[in-house]
């Protein structure tokens, strides 16, 4: 289990992007907006940045089989599993183009064979712009 307070946000984001790339589920301890904690096992579908600048995971919740959003800054701990995704994605979710209402998106182009650390650096540069 990784504690986000013990690592940089870049390290956390790098590990979550690796989980997304490998299609490995992640169990998170998450603080909701009302201050309560919840533990969820999720299958990350996308990582987006809101218009306010928050980094958000869009993920399928294994408990409810619904698409949910989780702000990175509210994740307290996480564990990346070695298993594969199991939740079926609704066809409507797969075909949606672009982010939801009120969200901003950025496009970062990089070679597919670029190492993850360099992809993170490109993403950080794009977010800073």
Secondary structure, DSSP 8 states (H G I E B T S, - for coil): -EEGGGS-HHHHHHHHHHHHHHT--EEEEEE-TTS-EEEEEEEEEEEEEETTS-EEEEEEETTTTEEEEEEGGGEEEEEE-SS---S---HHHHH--S--TTEE-------TTS-HHHHHHHHHHHHH-
